[in-house]
Each structure stands twice: as C-alpha cells, then as structure tokens.
Amino acid sequence: GGGMQKLKPYSKSPPCLKDVSFWLPKEGDSFTENNLCEVVRDVAGSLVEEVKLIDEFTNPKKGLTSNCYRIVYRSMERSLTDEEINALQEKVREDMVSKLGVELR
C-alpha cells in the first residue's frame, strides 16, 4: 500500500528530499514499507518526516520489481546541512541492503 506515514508535527525548517531506487528481493518478504520506515527511523530518528513510494515498475526480463521511495528529512530545530543529509542517506542505503535484502539501482 502507498499509505503515507506522518511522523511528526510541522517544522519551519526546509525539508530535504532524497529518493532511493532499488530492486525488491526475488524471494522472501524481508522488504515491506513498514520495514523500510523502521530502517530509516533507526538511522535518522526524528529527522525523518516522511517515507513514501513514488514509483514502481516491474522488469519482465529480469522478473524483478523496482521501487523508488522518497525520504523527507527535516529537523524541528534547525536547517540540516547537505553533509548531514548525505551521511544519513548513505547509512540508510547500506542498511536497506544489509537488513532488507534489496538491490540498489
């Protein structure tokens, strides 16, 4: 389901959007939207405002389905730096592979 999960109240700081595209695992159910939200929250905690599916398609040749999720980072207290966001996103990507078994695109 593409249900949006609102994680916290409104902030005056600008949001920072990061998209991540990946192939879903062929077997098993290690990947769910809920698991993804947990991985993102474990890394970024309260700096994550939203995680939502923005694109999905299946490649018949590979027999794989690709998802693209948009992660919205935002701090209640201050503007986040690019360095902070990039470090968080890098860790999220690593954890998605190790914990959810996805293949990043």
C-alpha positions in Angstrom: 0.0 0.0 0.0 1.1 3.6 -0.6 -0.2 4.9 2.7 1.7 7.9 3.9 3.0 7.8 7.4 3.2 11.2 9.0 5.8 11.0 11.7 5.7 14.4 13.5 4.4 17.9 13.7 5.2 20.8 11.3 8.6 22.4 11.2 9.7 25.8 9.9 13.0 24.4 8.6 13.1 23.5 4.9 12.6 19.8 4.0 15.3 17.8 2.3 14.1 15.2 -0.2 16.2 12.1 -1.1 15.0 9.4 -3.5 16.2 5.9 -3.4 15.6 3.3 -6.1 16.1 -0.4 -5.7 15.1 -3.8 -6.9 12.9 -5.8 -4.4 14.3 -9.2 -3.3 13.1 -12.0 -5.5 12.3 -14.2 -2.6 11.0 -13.8 0.9 9.2 -10.9 2.5 12.2 -9.1 4.1 11.0 -5.9 2.3 7.9 -4.2 3.4 7.2 -0.5 3.5 6.9 -0.8 7.3 10.4 -2.4 7.5 11.8 0.4 5.3 10.3 3.0 7.6 11.9 1.2 10.6 15.3 1.2 8.9 15.1 4.9 8.0 13.9 5.8 11.5 16.7 3.7 13.1 19.2 5.7 11.2 17.7 9.2 11.2 15.4 9.1 14.1 13.3 12.3 14.5 15.0 13.9 11.4 12.7 11.8 9.2 9.4 13.4 8.3 8.0 11.1 5.7 8.8 8.0 3.7 6.6 7.4 0.6 6.6 5.3 -2.5 6.7 7.5 -5.6 7.4 4.9 -8.4 7.1 1.2 -9.0 7.6 -0.9 -12.1 8.3 -4.5 -13.0 11.0 -5.6 -15.4 9.7 -8.7 -17.1 13.1 -9.7 -18.5 14.6 -9.7 -15.0 11.4 -10.8 -13.3 12.2 -8.0 -10.7 10.1 -5.2 -9.3 11.7 -1.8 -8.8 10.5 0.7 -6.2 11.5 4.3 -5.7 10.9 5.8 -2.4 11.2 9.5 -1.4 12.5 10.1 2.1 11.9 13.6 3.5 14.4 14.7 6.1 13.6 17.7 8.3 14.7 19.0 11.7 12.3 20.7 14.1 15.1 22.8 15.4 17.3 23.9 12.5 18.2 23.5 8.9 20.1 20.4 8.2 23.4 20.5 6.2 23.9 18.6 2.9 26.7 16.7 4.7 24.4 15.5 7.4 21.7 14.5 5.0 24.1 12.7 2.7 25.6 10.8 5.6 22.2 9.8 6.8 21.1 8.7 3.3 24.3 6.7 2.8 23.7 4.8 6.0 20.0 4.3 5.1 21.1 2.8 1.7 23.7 0.5 3.4 21.1 -0.7 5.9 18.5 -1.3 3.2 20.9 -3.7 1.6 22.0 -5.5 4.7 18.7 -5.6 6.6 16.1 -5.7 3.8 18.0 -7.6 1.1 17.2 -5.1 -1.7 19.5 -4.3 -4.6 20.1 -0.6 -5.0 19.8 0.9 -8.5 
